[in-house]
Amino acid sequence: MKVYFLSGLGVDWRAFKYIKLPPQYEIIHLPWITPVEDEPIEQYAKRISKGIDDSDDFSLIGLSFGGILSSEVTEYVKPKHTILISSIASRNELPLHYKIAGAFKLNSLFSLKSFNQVNAANYWVFGITEDRDKQLLDAILEDTDPIFSKWAVNQLLNWKRDKPKDKLIRIHGDQDMVLPITGFKPDYLIKGGGHFMISNRAEEISKILGAELGR
């Protein structure tokens, strides 16, 4: 079975580099496509869903912003499993300060360059302490298109979905500071997991993914 991965905001396929699935699964990393100016996430999801072969069973795994996009993609294709990692499933789960930032368009005050800055604050917010993970995040941020990042931040802050999709499987860290657990209960709670647990807790998450995909 094919398993499609959607990475997070400011993060590419390398975030999944330590994830291991049983050999019967074919891992496919859906590449980000360039958003049209002011394109709503619903339309973007329709376009990116064209990269999915739905002629047979497949599953979809979304990380962070990729989880948000996964919820929208399921409007156009029907995965056997939809798994969200370090993500949210509706606007109601956004932290209050994100909602305020979106309402007042505070994100528009920042330059494109600021969306991809590498600094020590990133490590703290993402829950990163190991040099390996610092180097990985630095490399990813340096290669991320700031135009895409600005578009994605705006879509995150102004997401309209008010109810989670049915039958989602959710994996979340209890120390996530980027998207803290707000008004929902994950199916799998990773103790001590931060927003970058996809890397530094990869073995634990891989076991969960293998078990869920096999159901």
Number of C-alpha atoms within 10 A of each C-alpha: 14 17 22 23 22 26 26 23 21 22 26 22 16 15 20 18 12 15 17 16 19 13 8 9 17 13 15 14 16 19 13 16 10 12 17 11 9 9 11 17 22 18 14 18 19 17 14 18 20 12 11 18 12 14 6 9 13 21 20 26 22 23 27 25 24 28 27 27 28 27 25 21 25 16 13 15 15 14 20 16 19 25 24 27 27 29 29 28 23 17 19 18 19 22 17 11 10 17 18 13 15 19 12 9 13 13 16 13 7 10 11 16 12 11 20 20 14 16 10 10 11 14 18 13 15 21 22 22 11 10 9 11 19 19 10 15 23 17 15 18 19 14 12 16 16 19 15 20 21 22 20 21 19 20 20 21 21 20 19 14 15 11 11 16 15 9 10 15 16 22 22 28 25 17 20 21 16 17 21 20 21 12 10 14 11 19 11 14 15 19 11 12 22 26 27 24 25 24 21 19 18 18 16 13 23 18 14 15 19 14 12 13 19 11 7
